Structure formats: C-alpha cells, structure tokens
Amino acid sequence: MSAGDAAGRLVRPFTLTGGRTRPSRADFTLITTVTAVDPRPERAVRPQPEHVRILRLCARPVAVAEIAARMDLPVSVVVIMLCDLLEAGLITARPPRPVTGTPNLELLQKVRDGLGRI
C-alpha cells in the first residue's frame, strides 16, 4: 500500500460522516438489530452511496457489528451513518432483548461437554 492509499483510507471515514465524530443518538450498540424500512418512505431524502449499501445489508435484520464488518468501516462511523438513516425513517433499530429467567443448566452442561470434545 502506498502512502497515498493510506492517507486516503484515513480521510474516508471523516468524509462519510460529514466530519461528525459522535452519533446524534444513543440508539445503537454492537448487537442492536437494524432493518431497512420497506417500502421506503416517499419523502425520504436520497441517500448517499454508503447509506444505500447499508440499506441493502439491512434488507433482513442485521446487527450493527456485522454491518461494520461487512462494510470494513469502524463501528463509530457506521453508527453515525445509521443515525442518519434512522432519523430519515429509512431503518428501524431494535435493541437486544434482555435475558429473563434462570439459565437452563442442562443445556449449558451439554454445550460445555460439546466444547470439551472439540
């Protein structure tokens, strides 16, 4: 990789977020599930190419961490772009479900035993 390539790679996330370094909302964690709204709202602003790519990835529910990995971008950059899409009404965000009840000890023992055999 040449020095020019490295410098371009460092500038890219900055341009994707319009210079913003913090998300406008706190709706997203690594395991928040994101889904594109279908059909798209009629009055929605035309998204940027990177936003369109996120929307394609979110055709089915997908975690924020997976979006960042597939786009090869830092999670912080992806979260800022997801905030833009959420505010435009183009995606929905579902927080992780809290774990309720006591763990199934029999299942945990089977998992432990299975991992021990690997």
ZAVEXKOL-55127 format. One record per atom (N, C-alpha, C): residue in three letters; x, y, z. Coordinates in steps of 0.001 Angstrom, whole numbers, padded with zeros to 6 digits, always signed. Last residue first. Layout:
N
ALAXYZ ...
***
This chain:
118
ILE-014211-030898+021472 ILE-013593-030318+020265 ILE-012081-030338+020360 ARG-015227-031715+023840 ARG-014912-032759+022862 ARG-014198-032217+021636 GLY-015859-029354+025145 GLY-014766-030160+025668 GLY-014319-031243+024708 LEU-018127-028594+023781 LEU-016907-027815+023591 LEU-015680-028592+024089 GLY-019886-030510+024859 GLY-019608-030470+023420 GLY-018325-029703+023121 ASP-019921-029776+027540 ASP-019436-031096+027161 ASP-019064-031140+025671 ARG-021056-027190+027310 ARG-019733-027375+027898 ARG-019123-028713+027470 VAL-023556-027916+026243 VAL-022658-027054+025483 VAL-021235-027218+025992 LYS-024556-029411+028364 LYS-024385-030042+027053 LYS-023440-029231+026179 GLN-024658-027446+030341 GLN-023773-028598+030522 GLN-023529-029321+029200 LEU-026619-025749+029260 LEU-025261-025249+029458 LEU-024261-026394+029639 LEU-028852-027464+029389 LEU-028349-027005+028091 LEU-026909-026510+028209 GLU-029085-027686+032180 GLU-028886-028890+031356 GLU-028310-028509+029987 LEU-029591-025066+032994 LEU-028330-025711+033358 LEU-028047-026956+032526 ASN-030785-022366+031592 ASN-031074-023791+031527 ASN-029764-024538+031767 PRO-030853-019491+033748 PRO-030302-020254+032626 PRO-030666-021731+032734 THR-033954-017917+034654 THR-032682-018553+035014 THR-032166-019361+033836 GLY-035300-014835+033279 GLY-035346-016171+033850 GLY-033964-016695+034190 THR-034173-013097+030365 THR-035053-013236+031516 THR-035001-014667+032023 VAL-032182-010785+028779 VAL-032298-012187+029156 VAL-033150-012262+030405 PRO-033570-008315+026607 PRO-032932-008683+027874 PRO-033165-010170+028161 ARG-032778-008029+023179 ARG-033761-008424+024198 ARG-033041-008788+025486 PRO-031232-005113+021824 PRO-031203-006538+022174 PRO-032233-006838+023254 PRO-033365-002796+019995 PRO-032333-003112+020988 PRO-032340-004610+021299 ARG-033749-002158+016662 ARG-034336-002911+017766 ARG-033230-003263+018747 ALA-034464+000300+014362 ALA-033439-000254+015241 ALA-034129-000926+016411 THR-035210+000750+010918 THR-035676+000612+012297 THR-034535-000014+013085 ILE-034631+003186+008312 ILE-034354+001936+009022 ILE-035098+001929+010349 LEU-035541+005567+007314 LEU-035198+004526+006354 LEU-034860+003178+006995 GLY-036004+007942+008644 GLY-037089+006969+008584 GLY-036816+005812+007635 ALA-033985+009657+009103 ALA-034671+009815+007819 ALA-035829+008826+007669 GLU-033016+008673+011489 GLU-033685+009969+011512 GLU-034442+010250+010212 LEU-031810+006355+010476 LEU-032923+006252+011421 LEU-033713+007550+011454 LEU-029765+007419+008880 LEU-030823+006604+008260 LEU-032039+006481+009171 ASP-028210+008731+010826 ASP-028764+009474+009693 ASP-029950+008719+009087 CYS-027512+006523+012390 CYS-028317+007607+012975 CYS-028971+008431+011874 LEU-025882+005181+010594 LEU-027159+004572+010987 LEU-028075+005608+011633 MET-023677+006900+010560 MET-024481+006760+009338 MET-025832+006122+009651 ILE-022809+006484+013196 ILE-023189+007836+012766 ILE-024060+007758+011509 VAL-022218+003738+013044 VAL-023279+004211+013948 VAL-023731+005615+013561 VAL-020046+003738+011282 VAL-021302+003088+010884 VAL-022454+003580+011760 VAL-018143+004994+012894 VAL-018555+005615+011632 VAL-019894+005048+011187 SER-017866+003125+014977 SER-018277+004505+015273 SER-018763+005233+014020 VAL-016895+000848+013704 VAL-018268+000844+014222 VAL-018742+002266+014472 PRO-015018+001428+010705 PRO-015127+001442+012161 PRO-016595+001505+012600 LEU-015601-000824+007935 LEU-015530+000527+008498 LEU-015563+000437+010015 ASP-016362-002922+006241 ASP-014954-002686+006548 ASP-014732-001243+007007 MET-018880-003757+005863 MET-018505-002523+005161 MET-017033-002187+005355 ARG-018937-005987+007496 ARG-019167-006156+006056 ARG-018761-004927+005255 ALA-018512-004765+010006 ALA-017564-005746+009470 ALA-017718-005903+007964 ALA-020774-003132+010262 ALA-019432-002535+010265 ALA-018405-003493+009660 ILE-022753-005125+010259 ILE-022749-004084+009217 ILE-021352-003482+009117 GLU-022094-006493+012609 GLU-021978-007173+011319 GLU-021962-006178+010160 ALA-022652-004569+014548 ALA-021283-005083+014408 ALA-021086-005769+013062 VAL-025455-004311+014256 VAL-024574-003189+013936 VAL-023141-003676+013709 ALA-027107-007159+012813 ALA-026512-006448+013946 ALA-025565-005349+013462 VAL-030080-007262+010814 VAL-028644-007490+010950 VAL-028114-006645+012106 PRO-032966-008330+009066 PRO-032369-007827+010312 PRO-030897-008225+010437 ARG-032643-007647+005556 ARG-033068-008548+006640 ARG-032404-008033+007913 ALA-031618-005405+004472 ALA-032872-005913+003904 ALA-033491-006928+004858 CYS-029229-004288+005234 CYS-030297-004361+006233 CYS-031630-004826+005655 LEU-027665-004114+003019 LEU-027267-005074+004049 LEU-028385-005310+005055 ARG-029012-002002+001787 ARG-029014-003328+001167 ARG-028649-004407+002181 LEU-028392+000068+003553 LEU-029787-000329+003371 LEU-029894-001709+002723 ILE-025630+000244+003146 ILE-026149-000181+004456 ILE-027577-000665+004309 ARG-025679+001219+000513 ARG-025047-000076+000806 ARG-025515-000621+002156 VAL-026851+003672+000941 VAL-027556+002681+000116 VAL-026988+001292+000382 HIS-024807+004894+002354 HIS-026084+004666+003021 HIS-026888+003611+002261 GLU-022919+005075+000353 GLU-022629+004242+001515 GLU-023892+003934+002300 PRO-024236+006886-001461 PRO-023920+005502-001843 PRO-023632+004577-000654 GLN-026854+008697+000346 GLN-025527+008620-000258 GLN-025212+007155-000598 PRO-030431+008828-000322 PRO-029251+008509+000485 PRO-027967+008480-000342 ARG-032703+011362-000757 ARG-031925+010372-001499 ARG-030628+010078-000739 VAL-035097+011521+001873 VAL-034014+012137+001120 VAL-033235+011033+000406 ALA-038494+010513+001712 ALA-037129+010315+002200 ALA-036115+010976+001269 ARG-041127+010537+001061 ARG-040469+011829+001212 ARG-039031+011706+001702 GLU-041896+007847+001038 GLU-041909+008628-000200 GLU-041103+009912-000096 PRO-039953+005353+002712 PRO-040876+006500+002786 PRO-040766+007365+001532 ARG-039651+002159+001150 ARG-039020+003391+001602 ARG-040050+004503+001686 PRO-041826-000516+002225 PRO-041163+000318+001222 PRO-040586+001577+001862 ASP-039307-001063+004495 ASP-039768-001445+003157 ASP-041273-001309+003105 VAL-036454-000113+006193 VAL-037900+000075+006079 VAL-038296-000228+004638 ALA-033954-002394+007266 ALA-034390-001346+006344 ALA-035910-001302+006300 THR-032965-002943+010603 THR-033706-003442+009445 THR-034125-002260+008578 VAL-030732-003967+013145 VAL-031161-002905+012232 VAL-031840-003540+011024 THR-030207-004654+016502 THR-030623-005196+015214 THR-031222-004083+014368 THR-027362-004191+018511 THR-028659-003658+018084 THR-028964-004214+016703 ILE-024841-004937+019263 ILE-025797-006005+018961 ILE-027215-005498+018693 LEU-023428-002607+019733 LEU-022895-003559+018759 LEU-023923-004606+018352 THR-026065-000162+019872 THR-024971-000899+020491 THR-024451-001850+019423 PHE-027868+002849+019391 PHE-027141+001722+018824 PHE-026056+001168+019734 ASP-029099+005175+020247 ASP-029938+004006+019996 ASP-029141+002736+019685 ALA-028346+007763+020868 ALA-027708+006666+021607 ALA-028478+005360+021421 ARG-027584+010177+018280 ARG-028498+009435+019159 ARG-027729+008327+019854 SER-025658+011205+016721 SER-026660+012157+017210 SER-027642+011509+018181 PRO-022268+010131+017337 PRO-023628+009916+016826 PRO-024598+010922+017442 ARG-019318+012041+016621 ARG-020227+011430+017605 ARG-021612+011235+016985 THR-018002+013296+014657 THR-017268+012252+015373 THR-018124+011543+016409 ARG-018506+014597+011386 ARG-019026+014322+012727 ARG-018240+013178+013367 GLY-017722+014890+008784 GLY-016887+015479+009816 GLY-017359+015227+011234 GLY-019468+013375+007345 GLY-019575+014822+007240 GLY-018786+015534+008321 THR-018971+010727+007383 THR-019789+011250+008475 THR-019972+012756+008405 LEU-017335+010354+005198 LEU-018605+009618+005268 LEU-019546+010187+006322 THR-015061+011810+005815 THR-015966+012329+004788 THR-017310+011625+004824 PHE-013954+010186+007779 PHE-014279+011570+008090 PHE-015267+012128+007077 PRO-013408+007813+006357 PRO-014455+007838+007392 PRO-014890+009251+007762 ARG-011305+008901+004484 ARG-012609+008407+004074 ARG-013667+008397+005186 VAL-008830+009471+005534 VAL-009745+010581+005305 VAL-011170+010068+005065 LEU-007511+007033+005603 LEU-007742+007749+006847 LEU-008760+008870+006679 ARG-007364+006361+002913 ARG-008140+005495+003803 ARG-008458+006209+005112 GLY-005591+008282+001987 GLY-006968+008278+001504 GLY-007868+007473+002399 ALA-003255+007455+003281 ALA-003829+008767+003605 ALA-005277+008842+003155 ALA-002850+004986+002023 ALA-003063+005041+003463 ALA-003713+006359+003858 ASP-002414+005805-000623 ASP-003546+004930-000301 ASP-003881+005000+001180 GLY-000070+007316-000336 GLY-001296+007969-000798 GLY-002535+007151-000485 ALA+001775+005378+000356 ALA+001430+006402+001345 ALA+000143+007117+000961 SER+000639+002150-000868 SER+001439+003368-000934 SER+000972+004363+000117 MET+000852-001178+000000 MET+000000+000000+000000 MET+000892+001233+000000 
***
